[in-house]
Amino acid sequence: LLRKVNFVSYVCTITTTAFVLEILAGLAVHKFQNYNGIQNQSTKLLVLTAIFVSPIIETCIAQWIPYETLGRFGFGDKTRFFVCWTIFVVLHLSNGAGSSLVAGFVGGFFLTLTYYIWRNVSVSAAFIATVVCHSINNILALAIIYGSGLA
């Protein structure tokens, strides 16, 4: 199946789907979201971190290392998927309930799904697809947060 799927089409489709669901979830939890962390950071550092650093580090911590390690110990895909998704949610708990739900639960599901799907092609394809989707998602999120005056 994946050999017939265009990488760019997949990235655009999964990122758009995830982002629309994140916007809907974000609207539901907006009053619980705290944007003070964003307000207290320099814009250049925030953009650099959100677009380049975080997607790489979070893909390592929440998808690549646990998925591959659990696989070596014989765990099945469902267990590996759930563990990776849970780790991603936990990584976003420190940013508040809104971030945990929107970025962690919804975004984490789609990023873990991306890793899982592209893992059938190769580890590097899974890693790159996940980082690219994560980066694009963060670009869109920053555009909405800054464009709407929330930060």
Phi, psi and chi 1 to 4 in degrees:
 res  aa     phi    psi   chi1   chi2   chi3   chi4
   1 LEU       -  -49.0  173.2   68.2      -      -
   2 LEU   -66.8  -27.7  -77.8  177.2      -      -
   3 ARG   -65.8  -21.8  -58.9 -149.7 -171.5  -83.2
   4 LYS   -91.6  -13.4  -64.4  178.8 -176.3  177.0
   5 VAL   -90.1  129.8  174.6      -      -      -
   6 ASN   -75.3  131.6  179.8  -59.0      -      -
   7 PHE   -56.2  -47.4 -179.5   80.5      -      -
   8 VAL   -64.4  -42.3  173.7      -      -      -
   9 SER   -61.4  -42.8  -64.0      -      -      -
  10 TYR   -62.0  -49.7  174.4   84.8      -      -
  11 VAL   -58.6  -45.4  167.5      -      -      -
  12 CYS   -63.9  -44.5  -69.8      -      -      -
  13 THR   -66.3  -49.4  -57.9      -      -      -
  14 ILE   -68.9  -37.7 -159.2   79.1      -      -
  15 THR   -67.8  -42.5  -57.8      -      -      -
  16 THR   -64.0  -46.1  -57.4      -      -      -
  17 THR   -60.7  -47.9  -56.6      -      -      -
  18 ALA   -61.9  -43.5      -      -      -      -
  19 PHE   -66.9  -39.8 -164.8   71.4      -      -
  20 VAL   -61.7  -44.2  167.2      -      -      -
  21 LEU   -66.5  -35.0  -69.0  173.5      -      -
  22 GLU   -67.1  -37.2  -73.1  173.6  -25.9      -
  23 ILE   -63.7  -45.0  -72.3  173.3      -      -
  24 LEU   -61.9  -44.7  -65.9  174.1      -      -
  25 ALA   -65.6  -38.9      -      -      -      -
  26 GLY   -62.9  -38.0      -      -      -      -
  27 LEU   -63.8  -35.8  -69.7  172.0      -      -
  28 ALA   -70.4  -32.0      -      -      -      -
  29 VAL  -113.1   11.2  -61.8      -      -      -
  30 HIS   -51.7  -42.5  171.7   68.3      -      -
  31 LYS   -68.8  -16.1   63.4 -177.6  176.3 -178.7
  32 PHE   -94.4   -9.6  -56.9  109.8      -      -
  33 GLN   -80.7  139.6 -175.7   60.6   33.3      -
  34 ASN  -113.2  117.6  178.9    0.1      -      -
  35 TYR  -100.8   12.0  -64.0   99.8      -      -
  36 ASN   -61.9  -35.0  -69.5  -23.7      -      -
  37 GLY   -61.9  -36.9      -      -      -      -
  38 ILE   -70.8  -40.0  -70.1  174.6      -      -
  39 GLN   -66.0  -29.0  -67.7  169.4  -18.1      -
  40 ASN   -89.0   -1.1  -64.4  -28.1      -      -
  41 GLN  -104.8  151.4  -68.0 -175.3   29.4      -
  42 SER   -68.4  144.6   82.7      -      -      -
  43 THR   -61.2  -42.6  -56.5      -      -      -
  44 LYS   -63.6  -43.3  -71.3  179.1 -176.2  176.5
  45 LEU   -65.2  -42.1  179.0   60.7      -      -
  46 LEU   -62.3  -46.1  178.8   65.1      -      -
  47 VAL   -63.6  -45.6  169.0      -      -      -
  48 LEU   -59.3  -46.3  176.5   68.7      -      -
  49 THR   -65.9  -48.9  -58.2      -      -      -
  50 ALA   -67.6  -33.9      -      -      -      -
  51 ILE   -92.6  -32.9  -63.3  172.8      -      -
  52 PHE  -114.5  -52.8  -61.2  107.0      -      -
  53 VAL   -73.5  -54.6  178.8      -      -      -
  54 SER   -59.1  -46.3  -68.5      -      -      -
  55 PRO   -58.8  -37.9  -28.1   37.3      -      -
  56 ILE   -70.3  -49.1  -67.4  169.9      -      -
  57 ILE   -64.9  -45.0  -68.4  172.4      -      -
  58 GLU   -67.9  -33.5  -69.7  178.9    3.5      -
  59 THR   -66.1  -39.8  -61.5      -      -      -
  60 CYS   -61.6  -50.2  -74.1      -      -      -
  61 ILE   -74.7  -40.0  -66.3  170.6      -      -
  62 ALA   -99.7  -19.3      -      -      -      -
  63 GLN  -122.6  -62.7  -77.7   93.9   23.7      -
  64 TRP   -59.5  -59.5  176.6   55.8      -      -
  65 ILE   -62.5  -52.6  -66.3  170.9      -      -
  66 PRO   -66.3  -40.0   15.4  -23.2      -      -
  67 TYR   -63.0  -46.9 -163.7   87.3      -      -
  68 GLU   -71.4  -39.1  -60.0  -53.5  -35.9      -
  69 THR   -65.2  -47.5  -57.9      -      -      -
  70 LEU   -62.5  -35.1  -69.5  170.3      -      -
  71 GLY   -62.4  -39.0      -      -      -      -
  72 ARG   -65.9  -25.5  -68.8 -172.3 -168.1  -83.0
  73 PHE   -94.3   10.9  -74.0  100.9      -      -
  74 GLY    86.5    8.7      -      -      -      -
  75 PHE   -73.7  145.9  -72.4   91.8      -      -
  76 GLY   -78.8  172.5      -      -      -      -
  77 ASP   -61.4  -40.1  -72.5  -23.4      -      -
  78 LYS   -63.6  -44.5  -70.6  179.0 -174.9  177.0
  79 THR   -64.7  -45.2  -59.1      -      -      -
  80 ARG   -60.9  -43.1  -66.4  155.4   73.6 -174.8
  81 PHE   -60.5  -50.2 -175.1   94.5      -      -
  82 PHE   -62.6  -42.1 -178.1   74.7      -      -
  83 VAL   -63.3  -45.4  168.0      -      -      -
  84 CYS   -62.8  -43.6  -68.5      -      -      -
  85 TRP   -63.2  -43.5 -174.4   18.3      -      -
  86 THR   -62.7  -42.9  -57.9      -      -      -
  87 ILE   -59.7  -42.4  -69.1  169.7      -      -
  88 PHE   -62.9  -41.7 -161.0   86.8      -      -
  89 VAL   -61.5  -46.9  171.3      -      -      -
  90 VAL   -61.0  -38.9  170.4      -      -      -
  91 LEU   -60.1  -25.0  -72.7  174.8      -      -
  92 HIS  -101.1    2.4  -70.6   82.5      -      -
  93 LEU   -65.3  -33.5  -74.7  174.9      -      -
  94 SER   -67.3  -16.7   64.2      -      -      -
  95 ASN   -90.5    4.4  -63.1  -27.3      -      -
  96 GLY   103.9  170.4      -      -      -      -
  97 ALA   -62.7  -39.7      -      -      -      -
  98 GLY   -62.1  -47.9      -      -      -      -
  99 SER   -65.8  -38.0  175.8      -      -      -
 100 SER   -63.5  -41.6 -175.8      -      -      -
 101 LEU   -73.6  -51.9  174.0   67.5      -      -
 102 VAL   -71.6  -60.7  175.6      -      -      -
 103 ALA   -75.7  -43.9      -      -      -      -
 104 GLY   -72.9  -58.5      -      -      -      -
 105 PHE   -73.2  -54.0 -166.6   75.5      -      -
 106 VAL   -75.8  -55.5  177.2      -      -      -
 107 GLY   -61.4  -41.7      -      -      -      -
 108 GLY   -61.2  -36.8      -      -      -      -
 109 PHE   -60.9  -50.0  173.7   82.4      -      -
 110 PHE   -69.8  -34.0  -76.6   99.5      -      -
 111 LEU   -70.7  -39.6  -67.4  172.8      -      -
 112 THR   -67.4  -38.5  -57.9      -      -      -
 113 LEU   -62.0  -40.8 -179.7   63.9      -      -
 114 THR   -60.8  -47.0  -62.8      -      -      -
 115 TYR   -61.0  -46.4 -168.9   90.6      -      -
 116 TYR   -59.6  -47.7  168.3   75.3      -      -
 117 ILE   -65.7  -48.2  -71.7  171.6      -      -
 118 TRP   -77.9  -11.9  -75.9   94.0      -      -
 119 ARG   -64.0  -26.2  177.4   58.9  179.4   87.9
 120 ASN   -66.7  -21.4  -68.3  -35.9      -      -
 121 VAL   -85.2  -56.1  173.9      -      -      -
 122 SER  -173.7  165.3   70.4      -      -      -
 123 VAL   -63.8  -43.4  173.9      -      -      -
 124 SER   -66.9  -37.9   58.2      -      -      -
 125 ALA   -63.3  -41.5      -      -      -      -
 126 ALA   -63.3  -44.7      -      -      -      -
 127 PHE   -64.4  -48.2 -169.3   88.0      -      -
 128 ILE   -65.2  -45.2  -69.3  167.2      -      -
 129 ALA   -60.9  -41.8      -      -      -      -
 130 THR   -66.3  -44.8  -54.1      -      -      -
 131 VAL   -63.9  -43.1  168.7      -      -      -
 132 VAL   -64.0  -46.7  168.4      -      -      -
 133 CYS   -61.1  -41.8  -73.0      -      -      -
 134 HIS   -64.2  -44.6 -164.3  160.8      -      -
 135 SER   -62.3  -46.0  -65.4      -      -      -
 136 ILE   -63.2  -42.1  -66.8  169.6      -      -
 137 ASN   -59.8  -43.5 -171.0   67.5      -      -
 138 ASN   -67.7  -35.9  -74.2   -5.2      -      -
 139 ILE   -60.5  -47.3  -70.1  167.9      -      -
 140 LEU   -63.5  -41.3  -64.4  171.9      -      -
 141 ALA   -63.5  -44.5      -      -      -      -
 142 LEU   -63.3  -39.0  -72.7  173.5      -      -
 143 ALA   -61.8  -40.9      -      -      -      -
 144 ILE   -71.7  -43.5  -73.9 -173.2      -      -
 145 ILE   -63.9  -47.0  -69.9  168.9      -      -
 146 TYR   -74.9  -38.0  -80.3  101.9      -      -
 147 GLY   -68.4  -27.7      -      -      -      -
 148 SER   -92.5   -3.4   64.7      -      -      -
 149 GLY    80.6   15.1      -      -      -      -
 150 LEU   -72.4  -23.9  -66.7  170.4      -      -
 151 ALA  -109.2      -      -      -      -      -
